[in-house]
Amino acid sequence: MYHLDLGLFHYQLSFTKALILEQCGKSFIDKMNNRIKLIPHYQDLKSFSNGFLHLTLLTTSEYRSLMKIMIFIVDNLYQDSKRPNFIKNNKITEIYLKWNKMYLLSRKENYEESDITRLQESINEWAKLFIELFEEYSSSKLQFPKLHSWVFHICSSIREFGAINGYTTETYESLHKDYVKKPYKLTNKKEIEKQIMKIIRRKAIIIESSSKEIPKTPIALKYSKKLYEFCIQNAEIYIQTRMNDPDLEKEMKLGFEKFLECLDAYLDFYDKKLSEHEEIDIKFRIYSGVTLKYGAKMRANNKFHKRPIFSNIAVEMNPDEIFEYTSDNGVCFAQVLLITEIIMNYEEPMHLALVQWYDFKSSVNPYLYECPLLEKTNIFNLIEIEAINDIIHIIPRFNIDNEFLVNKFLF
């Protein structure tokens, strides 16, 4: 994979920059740089708060993060022109889509012959477009050993030696770093070899003891920082005060605006009208985040690393309701506006999230770049946190109002 990450993808990124600079000018390079700063936060995805095109030395991890989002950066970037030899914007998005599909196939751990055939077809499609778009931007006309090796030899190597996630240049460099460089830094530079061997032995013992598989069981909900607390008697006044707070993000203001309406609907669903409980002590606690079952972290916070974050979630629909909604293989999507715990007398606490639902933008063309194309609806609900399947990455389409893409490239 090192062959791709620091090799061919580096070239693709550099040539994309050169092509756009020549066709559209520096302002569109700045536009790309600004877009990447606006990509929503997602766990394990590198953030580029200062842009990325000025960086000359990116790590493998940073290149992999860029792979996952570049198609959204170049989407709808510039207007097409009738100038001779002008490369249309959809060709740029196409090269990144073909790259991601090829990369996903190349990451398999085990291959059948049909998988290798599909990989070779994917490589050929990507390489053909890569050469078509970028040959003139290469001083060697793309005469790269890595490109030749990838196109003509990688599949035969897989047939002979197995998956390329096995022993590659990256493997040996990682081994050298883990078993020579890092242990060396931990020594006092006396009898270095003996110290390194002891360090490696201790590491092996730790790995052996920690590698025993532990059954993955759901964990209890664990809330993060409590932001607000109020009771039913002063709920309207308290909520209005919060909505007038100029420091509150629009998502949280919208959550407060819809809170009592959604609470009424939720309690009504359980035959518990809100008006019936006005004399009963009901407390509401609003939290900045919660750890879901299996460890995923869901957030609804005005400031997280100096940026607002309101998680997007996937909710698997009830089989009885699945035909009532347009879904992605039975999964619907929503954005979390508030995370709340409701404590009532003589009742178990309710662990709820106030969400705004997405729907597919079009029933005719529900996918773009093989990702669900969504729009936000005016439908809001309180749902049980236990019903949430996963945290997902949804990216707004730049320069287009109320259009969003679910990132399906989180390999």
N, C-alpha and C positions, 0 to 999 in steps of 0.2 A: 504493500500500500504506500510505502515511502516513495516508490517509483512514481506514483500518481500525485501524492500530496505536495511534495516539494519539487516535483519535476513538471509533469504535464499541466497540472492545474495552475502552477505558477506562470507558465507560458501563456495559458489561456487568459488569465487575469491581466497580464501585461499587454497582450495583443488587443484585448478588449478595450483597455484604456487608450492605447495608441489609435485604434480605429475610431473611437468616439471623439477623441481629441481632434483628429484630422477632419472628420465629417461635420462635427457639431461645435467644436471649440471648447475652450477651457471651462466655460460656465457650466457645461454639462458634466464635466469631471467633478466640479464642485457640487453639483446637484447630486451625483452619486454619493459623494462623501457625506453630504448632509442627510441623505436618506438612511444611510447605515446607522447614523446616530439615533434615528427615530425608530429603529426596529425594536419592538417590544421585548422586554427582558424575558428570558426563558432559562430554566435550570440547565446547567452544563453547556450553555451556549455563550461563547466569548462575546463580551460587549466591546464595541469600538467607539467609546465616547468622544474621541477626537478624530474620528474618521479612520480610514485605513490606507488610502491610496498614496499617502506620503511615506508609509512604512516600507523599508527596503528589506528588512530581515524579519519575516514572519515565521513563527514556529509551525510545526506540523498541526498542532491543535488549533491554531488560529486559522490556518488554511482550511481545515475541516469545518470550522464554524462558518467560514465564508461560503463554502460549498452549499451549506444548508440554506443560505439566504440570498445568494447572488441573483437567482432568478427573479426574486421579488424586487431587488434593487434596480435591475435593468428593465423590468416590466413597465411599459408605457412611459419610457424615459424621454423619447424625442419623437417629433413628427416626421413622417416619411416624406421624401422628396422625389421629384421626377428627374433629378440630375443623373447623368450617366454613371453607371457603376455604384450608385448609392446603395448601401446595405440597409435594408429595412429593419426596423426595431424588432419585428417578430423573429428575424433570423438570429438576433443576439439572444433573445429568450430561448429560442429553440436549441442553441448550442449548449446552454446551461441545463435545459431539461434532458437532452441526450446524455450529457455528462453524468447527471445524477442517476439516471436509469442504468447507465453502464457501471458506475461506481457501486451501486447497490448490488448488481449481479456479481461484481468482482469480489465482494466481501463474503460470499458464501463460504461456509466451513467445509461442505461436502458437495461434490459435483457428480451428477449423472451426465451421460453423454449429451442428453437433450439440453442440459444447463450450459454446457460448454458451447454448444451450437448457438444458443441464444446469446451468450456472451460475445461470441465472435461476430454475430450479426449486429449487436449493439455497438461493438467497437468499430466496425466498418462504417456504420451510419454516422457515428460521432466523428471519426477521422475524416470522412468525406467532407462533412460540413466544416470541420476545423481547418482543413486545407483550403477550401473554397473561400472562407472568410479571412484567414490570417496569413496566407502565404506571402503576400506582398509586404507584410509588416515584419518579416523575418529577414535578416541580412543573409542568412544561409538558405533561404527558401525552405525552411522547416526541415532541413537535413539534420535532424536530431537523432542520435542513437536511441534515446529513450522512446521516442515516437515510433521508430522502426521496430524496436524490440517489442513494444506494446502491441502494435498492430499485427505483426507477422509471427511472433514467437510465443506470446504469453499463453495462448490456448494449448499449444503443443506442450508447453512446460507444465501446465496444469494436468494434462493427461499423463505425463510422465512422473511428476513429482507431487501432485496434489495441490490443494488450495494455496493461493498466494498469500493468505494470512499466516502461513507457516513460516519457513525460514527464508527471510529476505534480507536485504541490506539493512533495513530498519531493525530487524531482529538483532543482528550482530552489533549494531551501534547501541541499541538499548541494553544488551547484555554487557557491553564494555562499560557503559555509563553506570549500570546498577551494581556490577561486580568488581569494578576497578576504580572508576573515578569517585563515586560517592563514598565507598569504604576508605579510600585513600585520604579523603578530606577529614574523616573521623579519627584518623590515627594521629599520634604525636610525632610522627616522622622518625621513630626509632623502631628497629626490627619491623619494618613496614609489612613484609610478607606475612609474618606470624600474626600481626594485628589484623590484617585484611582477612586472613583465613578464619580467625575467631569471629570477626564481625559477620562474615558470610555464613558461618555455622549457626550463629545465633539467629540470623535472619531466616535460615532454612527451618529451624525449629519453630519459630513463630508462625511462618507460613503454613507449615504442616499442621500445627495445632489449630489454626484459624480456618483452614480449608475444609474442615469437616462440615458437611452440609447441614444447615439448621432449617427445619421446616419454616416456611414463610407464613406467619400467622398475622391476622389483622391486629393492629395496635389500637389502644384507646385514643380517642380524639384528644389532641393536645393543643390548646390555644396559645397564641403568641400574645403580645402586649394588648392589654385592655385599653381601648381608646375612650369609650363613653359608657356611662351607666345612668339609667333613668327608670322611673316607674310609670305605671299606666295612668296615674292621676295627673301627672304633669307632662304626659307624652307630647301633646300637641304643641305646648309652649316650648318645650325643650327642642323638639324637632325644628320648629320655626327658627329658633335661635341658631341652630346648627346650619340651617339652609342660608342664613344671612351672613355666615362666616366667609369672608373673602378669601381666606386661605384654603378653603375646602375645594377639592377637585370636583369637576362637573359630574363625574361618575358617582361620587359619594353623595353629592347634593341630590342627584336623581334618586339614589337609593333611599335617602331620608324622605324625599317627596312622596315616594310610592309605599313607604313602610306601613302606615296604618291601613291603607287600602288593601295591601297584600296580606297583612296580618288578619284583617277581617275575613278575607276570602279563605285563608288557611284555616282559621278556627271554625268558620262556617262549614268547611269541608268535614270537620269532625263534630259537627252539630254543637259548636261552642261559640255562639255569637259574642263578638267583642263587647257589646253593650251589657251582656249578662255578667261580665267579669269586672266591671268598673269599680265595684266595691271590694273586690278581692285584690290582694297584694300580688301584683305581677311586676317583675323586674326584667329589664332588657339590658343586656350587656353587648356592646359592639366591640369586636376584636380586629386587630390588624391582620391576623392570619391564623391558620389552623393546620396542623399536620393530619393528613387524611390517613385512612387505613393503608397499609403497605408503605407508608413513609412519605408520600408526595406532599408538598407544601402548597397550600392555597392561600392567596393573599388578596386583601382589599385595603390598600394603604396609600395615603396621600404622598408619603415619602419613603422610598426604599432605595438606598444608595443614591439619594438626591433626585429620584425620579418617582412619579406616581406609578403604582402597579395594581391592576385589577385583573385577577387571573381569569383566563378562559377555560371552560370545562367541557367535558364530554359526559353526557348522561344517556345511559342505555334505556330505551323506551320499553315499557311493559309490552309483552307480546300481544296482549289484547288491544293495545292502542296503536300498534306500529303502523297500521294502514291509515290512520287518521292524520299522519304527519309525513312530510317529506324528510327522509333521514338518510344518513350515510351508513348503509348496512345496519340499520336499526339504532344508530347513535344520533342524537341531536346535540346542538352546541349552544352555549350561553356564556355571558360574561357576568362575573360576580361583582355586585355593587356594595353589598354589606355582608359581613359575617356576624351572626348574632346567636346568643344563648338566651333563651326565654325561661325564666324561673317562675313557676306558679305554685300557689299553696296546694299541698297534697298531690302534686303531680311530679312526674319525672321531668327534669330539665329538657327543653327542646333545643336541638342543635340544628340551626337553619342557616341557609344562605339566600339572600335576596338577589335574584338574577334577572337579567334582561336577555331574552331569547334571540338567537339568530335564526334565519330561515334561508333557504336557497334563493339566490337572486333570480334564477330562471329555472323553470321545470323542463325547458327544452334543452338548454345547455347548462347543466348544473355544475360542471367542472371546468376549470381552466388550469392548464399545465398539470392535469391529473390531480388537482387539489380542489376540494369543495369551494365553490364561489358563493359567498354568503352576503346577506344584508341584515342589519339590525332591525328588529320589529318593535312595535310598541306594546309588547306583551311582557309583563313582569309577574314573577311568582316568588313566593317563599318555598324553598324545597329543602328536604332533609339532607344534611351533609352526607349521611351514610349512602345516599342514592347516587352520589357523584362517582363516576368511574375513574376519571383521570384528569390531569391538568394538560391542556393542549396549547399549541403555539398558533395564534391567529394574527395575521399581519394585514394591516389596512393597505388597500391599493392606493398608491400615491397619485395625487391629482384627480381622484375620482371619489365623489361623495358616497358614503355608505356602501362601500364594497370592500369585502374582506376575503382573504384566502387562508385556508387551514394549511399550515406547513406540514406536508407529508414527507419531507426529506430529512427527518431527524434520525439519520442512521448513526 
